[in-house]
Amino acid sequence: MALFDWGTYNGLTKLESASLTGMRLTEIPPAELSRKRYTEEYYIQYNKMASKYFVLITAHAPYYSLVNHDQETHLKVKKAMVQAAKRARTAGAKIFNMHLGPKVRGVPYDYEPVVDIVKAILKEVPDIYVSLETTYTERFLGSLDEIKEIIEMIGDERVIPSSQLENDFMRETKAYLHGNLDEADKMATTDFWLKILSKLKGMTNTFFSLRFSQIIAFRLRTFILKKRTPLGKGYPSLEPLAEALALFLTRDLYYAGANMEAHLIYTGPWQTKYMDTVNLYCTIMRHAVPYIR
């Protein structure tokens, strides 16, 4: 038993190395699910090795936008996503995580292609969960409220939200409008994070799915974009978030008897991801120890 499962993304050749750090989960990177040269044997081997080392395998879908109103494009994306989900399941993944993509016609019209693709995955891969990842800007589909409405339209408990926490930070502080993360960071208190975590909890009965990487912001023409940084080199500040996670995971999940499995996936730069993943876990658990009875 553990308070939460933790880990990062790994290709097949890195599974043993990642396991030596004590990580409890691994995520299949998106490129692993879209490479044409990979045969079914590759995914079977991933399953065999990952199941030996980790208690949970997740997968990140390829970066295709689900919001397509052109029928031909929509069908191509749906076919690709179903195939990727099947590969993920063969590789042992229990959860298949997806970005939704930029808004096209706006809400609620953009819900329709997303709902259709998710339903197709659930039909073709009945023993997998689909997580819908939050976004950092209103230009994209994926606020917690929008994901909640999509989940309600699908009506299946196998569809869950996945909170990319730095995205929630940018979106909820409106930092995507100006890019001043130093000012936005002043809003990201422990109470700020607790409200987001509480909202997330109300949207799922199964997995409590979290992702995190610190970021910086930059302007490209009229848009504010984000760039992932090594832990300690960006925003939001880690200590208020770690305190909120420690309190919520203990008080509001474990001791409250919530029947959920919590996990946290580090999504930062590959160059420092193992050190950063371990440091992130240690920081959260340092805050959690005083709350463990």
QUIBELHU-V26395 format. One record per residue. N is the residue number from 0. RES is the residue in three letters. OMEGA is omega in whole degrees, 0 to 359 (none if undefined). Layout:
# QUIBELHU-V26395
((N RES OMEGA) (N RES OMEGA))
This chain:
# QUIBELHU-V26395
((0 MET 177) (1 ALA 180) (2 LEU 175) (3 PHE 176) (4 ASP 186) (5 TRP 179) (6 GLY 183) (7 THR 182) (8 TYR 182) (9 ASN 168) (10 GLY 184) (11 LEU 186) (12 THR 183) (13 LYS 186) (14 LEU 182) (15 GLU 180) (16 SER 180) (17 ALA 183) (18 SER 182) (19 LEU 179) (20 THR 182) (21 GLY 178) (22 MET 183) (23 ARG 178) (24 LEU 172) (25 THR 176) (26 GLU 176) (27 ILE 181) (28 PRO 183) (29 PRO 182) (30 ALA 181) (31 GLU 185) (32 LEU 183) (33 SER 181) (34 ARG 185) (35 LYS 184) (36 ARG 181) (37 TYR 178) (38 THR 179) (39 GLU 181) (40 GLU 178) (41 TYR 182) (42 TYR 175) (43 ILE 179) (44 GLN 177) (45 TYR 180) (46 ASN 182) (47 LYS 182) (48 MET 183) (49 ALA 180) (50 SER 178) (51 LYS 188) (52 TYR 190) (53 PHE 179) (54 VAL 180) (55 LEU 174) (56 ILE 174) (57 THR 179) (58 ALA 175) (59 HIS 182) (60 ALA 172) (61 PRO 185) (62 TYR 174) (63 TYR 176) (64 SER 178) (65 LEU 184) (66 VAL 179) (67 ASN 180) (68 HIS 170) (69 ASP 189) (70 GLN 181) (71 GLU 178) (72 THR 180) (73 HIS 182) (74 LEU 178) (75 LYS 180) (76 VAL 179) (77 LYS 179) (78 LYS 181) (79 ALA 181) (80 MET 176) (81 VAL 178) (82 GLN 179) (83 ALA 179) (84 ALA 177) (85 LYS 177) (86 ARG 180) (87 ALA 181) (88 ARG 176) (89 THR 179) (90 ALA 176) (91 GLY 183) (92 ALA 175) (93 LYS 181) (94 ILE 179) (95 PHE 187) (96 ASN 183) (97 MET 163) (98 HIS 181) (99 LEU 176) (100 GLY 181) (101 PRO 175) (102 LYS 181) (103 VAL 178) (104 ARG 182) (105 GLY 179) (106 VAL 6) (107 PRO 186) (108 TYR 181) (109 ASP 176) (110 TYR 191) (111 GLU 180) (112 PRO 178) (113 VAL 179) (114 VAL 181) (115 ASP 181) (116 ILE 180) (117 VAL 178) (118 LYS 178) (119 ALA 178) (120 ILE 180) (121 LEU 179) (122 LYS 184) (123 GLU 181) (124 VAL 190) (125 PRO 183) (126 ASP 176) (127 ILE 173) (128 TYR 177) (129 VAL 177) (130 SER 181) (131 LEU 190) (132 GLU 179) (133 THR 182) (134 THR 186) (135 TYR 185) (136 THR 178) (137 GLU 175) (138 ARG 180) (139 PHE 175) (140 LEU 178) (141 GLY 168) (142 SER 178) (143 LEU 179) (144 ASP 179) (145 GLU 178) (146 ILE 177) (147 LYS 181) (148 GLU 178) (149 ILE 178) (150 ILE 179) (151 GLU 178) (152 MET 181) (153 ILE 175) (154 GLY 181) (155 ASP 183) (156 GLU 177) (157 ARG 176) (158 VAL 186) (159 ILE 173) (160 PRO 172) (161 SER 185) (162 SER 170) (163 GLN 198) (164 LEU 178) (165 GLU 174) (166 ASN 178) (167 ASP 176) (168 PHE 181) (169 MET 183) (170 ARG 186) (171 GLU 176) (172 THR 183) (173 LYS 180) (174 ALA 178) (175 TYR 179) (176 LEU 187) (177 HIS 177) (178 GLY 179) (179 ASN 184) (180 LEU 177) (181 ASP 177) (182 GLU 179) (183 ALA 183) (184 ASP 178) (185 LYS 179) (186 MET 187) (187 ALA 179) (188 THR 176) (189 THR 178) (190 ASP 176) (191 PHE 181) (192 TRP 180) (193 LEU 179) (194 LYS 178) (195 ILE 181) (196 LEU 178) (197 SER 179) (198 LYS 179) (199 LEU 180) (200 LYS 181) (201 GLY 184) (202 MET 182) (203 THR 175) (204 ASN 187) (205 THR 181) (206 PHE 173) (207 PHE 195) (208 SER 183) (209 LEU 176) (210 ARG 182) (211 PHE 166) (212 SER 173) (213 GLN 187) (214 ILE 163) (215 ILE 180) (216 ALA 175) (217 PHE 182) (218 ARG 173) (219 LEU 187) (220 ARG 183) (221 THR 186) (222 PHE 171) (223 ILE 180) (224 LEU 180) (225 LYS 176) (226 LYS 181) (227 ARG 180) (228 THR 170) (229 PRO 180) (230 LEU 182) (231 GLY 183) (232 LYS 183) (233 GLY 183) (234 TYR 358) (235 PRO 178) (236 SER 187) (237 LEU 188) (238 GLU 178) (239 PRO 178) (240 LEU 180) (241 ALA 178) (242 GLU 180) (243 ALA 179) (244 LEU 180) (245 ALA 181) (246 LEU 184) (247 PHE 182) (248 LEU 179) (249 THR 187) (250 ARG 191) (251 ASP 176) (252 LEU 188) (253 TYR 184) (254 TYR 175) (255 ALA 178) (256 GLY 178) (257 ALA 183) (258 ASN 181) (259 MET 172) (260 GLU 180) (261 ALA 173) (262 HIS 181) (263 LEU 181) (264 ILE 176) (265 TYR 187) (266 THR 183) (267 GLY 184) (268 PRO 185) (269 TRP 185) (270 GLN 183) (271 THR 192) (272 LYS 182) (273 TYR 177) (274 MET 181) (275 ASP 180) (276 THR 179) (277 VAL 179) (278 ASN 178) (279 LEU 179) (280 TYR 182) (281 CYS 180) (282 THR 180) (283 ILE 182) (284 MET 174) (285 ARG 177) (286 HIS 186) (287 ALA 185) (288 VAL 179) (289 PRO 181) (290 TYR 181) (291 ILE 184) (292 ARG none))
